[in-house]
Amino acid sequence: MESLNFQINALVWTVSCYVLMFVLIGFVLIAFYGVFWLVCVIIASVRASQGGEFRYPLTVRLVS
């Protein structure tokens, strides 16, 4: 469920960044968010392969 919540939040953040591209701040935000997303996914994958858990930061728990 944690990964599903993170991916739903990622979709919302990405759409928000694309909307903000009309005022040019979205280009910077999408770059930062892309790096943040990639780092979180890699860390979560490593922890899952080791049998651990990972709670994604900045994630609103929509699905329980």
C-alpha positions in Angstrom: 0.0 0.0 0.0 2.9 2.3 0.7 4.1 2.2 -2.9 0.6 2.7 -4.2 0.2 5.8 -2.1 3.6 7.1 -3.3 2.7 6.6 -6.9 -0.7 8.3 -6.5 1.1 11.3 -4.9 3.7 11.2 -7.7 1.0 11.5 -10.3 -0.5 14.5 -8.4 2.9 16.2 -8.0 3.8 15.6 -11.7 0.5 17.0 -13.0 0.9 20.0 -10.6 4.4 20.6 -12.0 3.1 20.5 -15.6 0.5 23.0 -14.8 3.1 25.3 -13.2 5.2 25.1 -16.4 2.9 27.9 -17.7 4.5 30.2 -15.1 8.0 28.7 -15.7 8.6 27.5 -12.2 7.3 24.0 -13.2 10.4 23.3 -15.2 12.6 23.6 -12.1 10.1 21.7 -9.9 9.7 18.8 -12.3 13.5 18.3 -12.4 13.8 18.3 -8.6 10.8 16.0 -8.2 12.2 13.6 -10.8 15.4 13.2 -8.9 13.5 12.9 -5.6 11.2 10.2 -7.1 14.1 8.2 -8.5 16.1 8.3 -5.3 13.1 7.2 -3.2 12.3 4.3 -5.6 15.9 3.1 -5.6 16.1 3.2 -1.8 12.7 1.4 -1.4 13.8 -1.3 -3.9 17.0 -2.0 -2.0 15.2 -2.1 1.3 12.5 -4.4 -0.1 15.1 -6.8 -1.5 16.7 -7.0 1.9 13.3 -7.8 3.5 12.9 -4.4 5.1 10.3 -1.7 5.0 10.5 1.8 3.7 8.1 4.7 4.4 8.2 7.2 1.6 8.7 10.8 2.7 6.2 13.6 1.8 3.5 11.1 1.0 -0.1 11.5 2.0 -1.6 8.2 2.9 -4.7 8.0 0.7 -5.2 4.3 0.6 -5.0 2.3 3.8 
